[in-house]
């Protein structure tokens, strides 16, 4: 497997960043294995799904961030699951937790969003976990695109558990407006579910215009990441992307 670029600041002020997307199943599995996987990926930004959202959820999320040498940016119970963590390299300008319109009988969804700076680059960030129901999921993909545009930032990224494969209508709706990072620059593994027998890609990271994708995929063979930890950490595999974001 080729090497994935490390985080760095370019002479022109642009930033090479690592972005990790990960459904952590409410920390119901091996949190030490989870932290080892996240640390080994050396991310600047982590887009979480199914973050803790019940009793002492803030403390649980903060403990995970601390174990990964990261800080909590936003999200958790306030978004019904999506959250964003970051390294200290990232400066946070503002955050907003968004609840999506509810559908009776279905789990309510939300977006964790932030505007951040890394070196000379300014970036809008969104973490999502789309519906299990097809029509609602398609509508939420449209709301995601609207929310990214509303951030008012030239360069944006979004990532999460889409509950849908790349040939599905919601996935395609996002890929028509954004760059599917895995499709643009394949690196590492492809399938994200299930860890014991990966057979489908339902988790993804997307980049807006102007962002160069340097590599994206499941970091199964990254130094420090073991198959044992990936299987023990949660019921999804993570997606790791290296991106070059132009200076603003």
N, C-alpha and C positions, 0 to 999 in steps of 0.2 A: 504494500500500500504506500502511495506517495505521501510525503510529509504535508501536513496542513500548516499554512503560514501561521506564525506566532503573532500576537498582538504587537503593534508598533506604531510609531508616529512617523510619517514620511516628511521629508524636507519641506514640501509645499503645504504642510499643515493637515493634509488628509490623514485619516486614521484607518489602519487595519485592525479590525476587531473580530473577536470570536463571540458568536451568539449561540446559546444552547437552548433548545426546546425540550421540555421534559414533563410528562404526566407522572406525578409522584404518588398518586392514589392515597391522598390524605395521610401520608406517612404511616400507613398501616403495615409496612413491610420492614425490611432491615435498613434502618436509617443510617447506620454506620457505613454499610455498603453503598447506599445512595450518596452519602457525602464523599466517599472515596472516588466514585465515578465523576461527580461534578468537579471536584478539585483537580482530577487528572485532566479534565478538558480545558482547564485554565480559561474560563469564559470571562468576558467583560460584562455580558448581559445574559441573564437566565430568564427564559419565559416559561413559567410553571403553569401546569394545570392540576386541578384537584389538590390545591394547597389546603392546609387545615382551615376549617371554617366553623368549628364548634368550640367546645369548652377550652379556654386558654389558647385559642388559635394564634393570637399574636405572639405569645411566648414560644409556641412550637415552631412557628415560621422563623422567628428571630434565632432560635437555637440552631435550626438547619443552616441559616445564612452564616452564622458564626462558625459552625463546623466546616463550612466550605470557604472560609476566608472572604465572605461577601457580606453585603448589607441589604436590608429590605428596602425596596423603592416604593412599592405600593401593591395593593390587592390582597386577596385572601377571602375572608368571609364577606367583605364589602363588595366583592364581584361574584360571589358564589363559587369561587375556586381559582380563577386565573390570578397570577401574581407575577411580579417582576423583581428579580434580585440583580445586584450589580457589584462590580469590583470598585475599589476606591479610585480607580482611574477615571471613573465616570462621574461627571457632575450633573446633578438633577436640577433642571429649571422648574418644572412643574409636573404634577400628576393629576390624574382624574380617574376615578373608578366609575364604571358605567354599568347600570343594570338594563338588560334588554327587555322588551315587552314580554310579559308572561303569557304562556299558553296553558289553559286549565288542564291539569293532569300531568303536566310535564315539568321536569326540573327547570327552574328559571336560570338563565344564562347571563353572563356579563363579560365585560372587557376590562382588563387592567391596562392603563395607558400612561405614557410619560413622554416628556420632551427632555432630552439629555444632551450633554456635550461631552465629546471625547476628543482631546487635543483641539484641533481647529474645526472639527466637524460637529454639526448640530443634527440631531436625529430624533424623529418621532418613532415611538416603540409601542407595540400593542401585543398583548397575550390573550389568546382566546381558547375556548373549548366549545365547539359547536354542538348543536342538538343531535340527538339520536334519531329524530324524526325528519324525514327527507325534505318536506316543504318548509318547515321551520328553519332547517339548516341552510337551505338556499336563501331564504330571506335574511338570515343572520350574516351570510357572506356579503350581501349587499350593504347591510348596516356596518359591517367591518370596513368596507371601502369608504363609506361615507364618513365614518369616524376618523380614519386615517387622514382624509382630506381636511376634516375640520381641525386637525391639530395645527394646520397652518405652517407646516415645516416642509422644506423642499425634499428632504430625504427621509424615507420611512422604511420600517421593517415591521412585519407581523409574523407571528408564529403560534403554533398550538396543535392541539388534538382536534382534527377536523371531523373525526368519525366518518370518514369517507375516503375512498381511493381516488387517485388522480383522474380516473375517467368519469367520476361523478359530477353532477351539475354544479354543486356548490364549489368543489375544488376547481373545476374549470372556470367558474365565474371569477374566482380570485386570480387564477393563472392568466386570464385574459387581460387583466389590468396590472398585475404585479409579476415579477419574475419568480418562478418556482425554483428556489436555489438548488435543490437536488437535481432537477432536470437540466439546469444551466451548467453546472460544474460538478458532476458526480465524483464523490470521494467516499471511501469507507463503504459501509453496508447500505442497503436500500430499504429493507422492510423493517417496520417499527413495532409490529404486534404479531404474535406475542413473543416475549423474550425466550421462552423455551423452544418455540418453533416458529420463527418469524416467517410470515407468508404474505403480508400485505403492508402497504405504506399508507397510514392514515394520519400521520403526524408530519408537519412540514414547516419550513421557514420560507417566507416570501420577502422580496426586496423591491422597493420602489425604484423609479427611474433614476439613473445616475449612479447607482451603487453597483460596483463590480463584484461579482461572486467569484471567489477564489477556490472554493471547494465546499461541499456540503454532503453530509450523510451520517450514518450511524457510526460512532467512534469505537467500534468493537475491537479494533486492533491498535488503538492509540496506546502508547506507553502508559502504564499505570491503570489501565482499564482491563478488567478480567471478565471472562464469561460468567464466572461464579458470582461476582458482584452485580453484573447486569441482570442476571436471573433473580437475584435476591432483593434487589433494590425496590422494584415496583413491577407493575404488569405491562409497562411499555418500555421500548428502547428509546434512548434519547436521540435527538438530531442536533448535530454540531455544524455550524457554518462559519467560514472565514470570509469576511466582507471588507472591501475597501470603500470607505465613505469619503467623498470629496470634502475639502474644507468649505465652510460656509462663508 
